[in-house]
Structures are given as structure tokens and as C-alpha cells.
Amino acid sequence: MSLLANKRVLITGGARGLGYAFAQSVAEAGAKVVIADILQERGEQAVSEFKAQGFNVDFVSLDLAKPESITECANQAAQLMGGLDGLVNNAAIATGIGGKLMDEIDLETWDRVMTVNVRGTWLMTRAAMPHLKQAGAGAVINIASDTALWGAPRLMHYVASKGAVIAMSRSMSRELGEFNITVNTIAPGLTLVEATEYVPAARHRLYVEGRSIQREQQPDDVTGSVVFFLSDAARFITGQLVPVNGGFVMH
């Protein structure tokens, strides 16, 4: 039997990059999947690509800056799949915000990053809660970043947002544990996806040379941990943080 057979999983930010890779691997493991993204056209294209492979994947529009969009997304996803067993909070603002020192970050950008990356993760989890409870158990996976573990410079607003995700995931795990809902955090290292194309070559070299496994990180390096945490094999693991970065940061 497939590892995620009969599971129903919502993946935010699933139109491209890591989220797309998560959707691919979760669908391959046998789950029904809804990808949610602000990129409507790209999201619909992704669904067409997945359906062409025979996967059960649908798309729902999502703007994490708008609470009403978040609630509607969770409800639509549950309706499309007949319930909800898993949520992967992957969507975040990461592209085009790096390179500025802490005294160069403008207030508007800071607030936008916090609204989407932190508040959005909280509200998405809150919106999914009734559906996960109804399923009798469930799994929430919050995608953070290992930048919050080593204090990456010239990226403090993003680092702070992902540090907050790590911290609040632990509180979530305690509050949702009574409903048999697990909450775990994955902190990928610098991964070769669209969102990291702007990252300077020097930062890429820093990662490669600092890793135990000295090569670039690919999306497929992260997907296995997501599938595991969504599976029944991880039903008694909650509140944990797993850096997936080839040994650049050891936790």
C-alpha cells in the first residue's frame, strides 16, 4: 500500500518551487492533494501537469495576506477532497527581499513578510483545524528555514519570520495534541528553486562548502521528510524541528 493512501493533503505555495515538489511527492505516495497559491495561472498549469501524470490534484486560489481568503481556501480544499488529513504550510514571501542590512529594511517590507509568513501560517492552521479535528487525527507541517538556526545576515526580516514559525509550531503542537493532530517543522537549507535564483553565488558557495554533504540542495532532498511527517509512521512525533540541509546546520 502507498504510504499516503487515502490521505487528503492541502499544500500552500504549491504552484512552483518546493511546494510543487511537495505536491508531486505527496501525490506519488497516494494522497489526494489540493495546492493553494496566489499564482492562479501557474497553479492551474501545475494541476494540469499533475493530472496528466494520473495524480488526484486540484487548485484553490489563496492570498495569505487576506484572512477571508485563507478561511475560504481551507473550506474549499476540504470540500474538494471530502475532508482534510494534512496541511503543509509552505507558502511564504522569500523572493527578492534579501541583500539588505537590518538598518536598510523598510517597514512596509517587514510588515508584509510578517503578515504572510507568520500570521498567514497561524491563520491557515487555524482555518484547517476544524477539518483536521473532524478527521480524528491529522498532521501539520510548517516549512521554516535553516537561516533562522544560523542567523543568516542581510535577511533579518525573513529570518525573524521563520524563527517565529519554529517557535509557534511548538505551541501549536501542545494545543493540537489532544486532537491527535501533530505539528512539526522542517527547516530546509538553501535549495535550488525559483525563489532562490536571486541569492548571490557567494551564499551558495557558503552552503555547499559548509555542508557535510558538499553539493547543492535539490527540492527532492526535502520531499521525503514531508511525506514521512504526513504518514502514519510519524503519528507520535510532534513539536519537532528537523533541519534538512546536508549537515550545514546540525540541530
N, C-alpha and C positions, 0 to 999 in steps of 0.2 A: 504494500500500500504506500502511496505517496506520503511524504512527511507532513504535508499540509492539506491532505484530502479533506474536503467538506469545510475547510476554514474560509471565513469571509473577512477580507482584509482591506482597509482603507489606507492608501499611501498618499500623503500630501507631497506636493512638489514632484509628482511622478511623470511629468511630461518630458523630462530630459535629465541628463546627468546621472547622479547617484540614484535619484528617485526612480528613473526609468530602469536602471539596472536592478533595483529592489523589486519593482513590479515584475520584471522578466523572471527573476529567480523565484519569487513567491508563486507566480503563476505556473512555472515549470514544476514546482513542488506540489501542485494540485489544488491550489486555492482559487476561489473567486476573488477578483481584485477590482476595486474602484480606484482610479488615480484621480487626484484633485489638484488643480493648478490654476494660476491666474493666466497662464498662457493657453487660451482657449484653442486656437488653431493648431498649435503644436500638440496639445493634449489629445485632440480628436485624431490627429495624424498618428500619434502613438498608439491609440486604441485600434486604429485600422491595421497597424503593423502587428500588434499582438493578436488580433482576431485572425489575421492571415496565417498565423502560426498555430491556430486552433485553441488559443487561450481564451478564458472567460474573463474579459476585462472591459470595464466601462469607464466613462469620463464624467466628472462633475466639476463645474466651474467653482473656483474658490479664491477669495481675496481675504487673506489673513488680517488685513488692516480693518476689516469690517465685521463686527460681531454677528450681524444678521446673516452674512454670507457663510460664516463658519457653522452656525446652527443649521442653516438650510443644507449645507454640504453634508453634514453628518446624517441628517434625516434622509436625504436623497440616497446616500450611499447605502444606508441600512434598508431602505425600501427596494433598491435595485437588487441587492443580494439576499434579501429575506432575513436580515439580521446582521450583526457585526461581532466578530470574534477577535479582531486585531486592528490596531491603529499604529501606523508608522508616521511619527511627526518629523518629516524630513524637510518640508518647505522652510526656506529662510532667505533673508537678504544676505548675500555673500559676495556678489559680483560687483566689481567697480568701486568698492568702498575702502580698499586697503591703500597703504602707502603714506598715510597721514599720521604725524605725531599727535600725541594727546592734546596738545595746545592748538592743533590745526583742525580738529574735528568740529564741524559746525553743529549747532544744537538741533537743527532740523533733521540732519542725518542720524545723529544719536537717537533722537526720539523715534524715528522711522524704524531703525534697526531693533530697538527695544520693543516697539509695538508689534512688529511682525514676529521676531524670533522668540521673544519671551511671552508677551501677552497672548500672541497667536497660538503658541504651543499649549499654554494653560487653557484657553478658551476652546481649542479643538478637542483637548482631552475631556474637558467638562461637557462638551456637546455630545461626545461619544459615550460618556458614562452610562446613560440610561439604556443604551443598546447593548453595551458590554454586560451590564448587570442582568439584562433580560436573557442573555445567552447563558448565564450561570457561571461564567468564567471568561477570562479574556487576557489579552496581552497588549500593553502599550510600550512602544519602543521610541524613545526620544533620541534624535540624532544630534549630537553635540559636536565637538571638535577638540582635537588634542591641543589646539592653540591655547585653550583655557587651562591646560595642565602644565605647559612650559612658559606661558606668558609671552606669546609672540608680540614683538614690537610693531609699531606702525599699523595697528589693527585693533586698538583697545576697545572700541565700541562693539565690534564683533566678538572679541574675546570675552568681554563682560557679559554679553548676551548668552554665550554658550556656557559660561560659568554658572549663570543663573539657571539655565536649563538643567545642568548637572545637579545643582542643589535642590531645585524644586522637584525633580524626579524622585528624590529620596523621600520627601514629604508625601508626594503622590502615592508612593508605594505603601506607606503606612496607612494612608487614608483609604486606599482601594483594596488593601489586602483582605479585609473582611468579606469582600465580594468575590474573592478568588481571582482578582484582576492583578496581574503582575505589571510592574513598571520598571524598565531597565533602560540604561543609556549606553549608546555606542558613540565613541569619540574617534572618528577616522582621522588619519593623518592627511597630508596634502595629497589629494587624489587627482588623477588626470581626467578632468571633465570640463565642460564648457565654463562652469563657474570659476575655475581656477586658471583660465587661459591668461588672465591679466597678471598673474603672480610672477614677479621677477625671476629670472633664471638663477640668481644667487640663492633665493629661498628654496628653489627646487634642489639645488646642489646641497644646501644645508641639510635637507631632509634625507636625501639619498646617502650622503656621506655619514650621517649620524645614525642611520638605522642599523640594526643587527643584520637585516636582510637588505643589502645595499642595491636597491633598484627603485624605479618609480612605482608608485602605488596605483593600481588599476581599480575600477569600480568592482570587478569580480572579487577583489580581495576583501571586500566589506560585506558582500551579499550573504555569505554563509552564516555570519553572526546574526543577521536579521532573521533568516529562515529558522535558525535554532531557537531564538527567543520567542518566535511565534508558535513554535511547535510544542507538543505535549511533553517533550523531553525536558523543557525548561519550566515546568509548572510550579516548581518550588524555589525558583531563583527570582528574586525581586530586590529592587533597591540597589542594584549593582551597576557599576561603571566599567565598561570594557574598552580600553583604547585599542584600536585596530590600525596599527601604523608601522608594522615591521620592526618594532622594537625601538623606535625613535624616543618614545616616552614609555617607561615601564611603571605600571601602577600597582 
